[in-house]
Amino acid sequence: MNLDDTIHDLLTDEENAADVTTCEEYIETAKRAIQNEGHWLEKLNPANPDNRTPRQTLPLTNHKDGVNTPSKSHHVRLPPLKLEPFSGDIEGWTRFCEQFESSIHKDPCLSVVRKHVFLRSYLDGEPKMLVQGIAVVADTHEETKRILLARYGDKNTIIQTHLDYLK
């Protein structure tokens, strides 16, 4: 049993949801602090010509005619993504699923248990009750996803819901 499992066993679902939110805020704050410090360190680096940061230098793009030309990339600091809880609306399943996959499930910094905790914390109503009896451990994360996908991810049901709405 890893540390995440041990901690999770000591918390209620409400405490766990609050902990998840707090952890998200800490992670975003830490990422911003690291990014800001890296920016200033690069700016002060004497080995960096003209005290330009890597963001200010223009990488070269090699075109098919063999001429290297500068290309410009822009870095934009985006606000943290806030996922809306999924409450069983068939039409909202695809949006929820894609947002969860890209922002949480594919994050290599999160353990399987943390991903499972996040998933459960973003469920509301019927979906929450559907998986309520499943233990939140690493071994049951895929099963929880499979149950939700079987209930809400059937493409034919989604299409039929859209067609019913249009009638």
Long-range contacts (C-beta under 8 A, 24 or more apart in sequence): 2-111, 2-113, 2-138, 4-111, 4-113, 4-114, 5-113, 5-137, 5-138, 8-113, 8-117, 8-136, 13-120, 13-121, 16-117, 16-120, 16-121, 16-136, 17-121, 20-114, 20-117, 20-118, 20-121, 21-121, 24-80, 25-80, 28-80, 32-77, 35-77, 83-122, 84-122, 85-122, 85-123, 85-124, 86-122, 86-123, 86-124, 86-127, 86-152, 87-123, 87-124, 87-125, 87-126, 87-127, 88-124, 88-125, 88-126, 88-127, 88-152, 90-152, 90-157, 90-158, 90-161, 91-158, 91-161, 91-162, 91-165, 93-152, 93-153, 93-158, 94-153, 94-158, 96-122, 97-149, 97-153, 111-138, 112-138, 112-141, 113-137, 113-138, 113-141, 115-141, 116-140, 116-141, 116-144, 119-144, 119-145, 120-144, 123-148, 127-151, 127-152
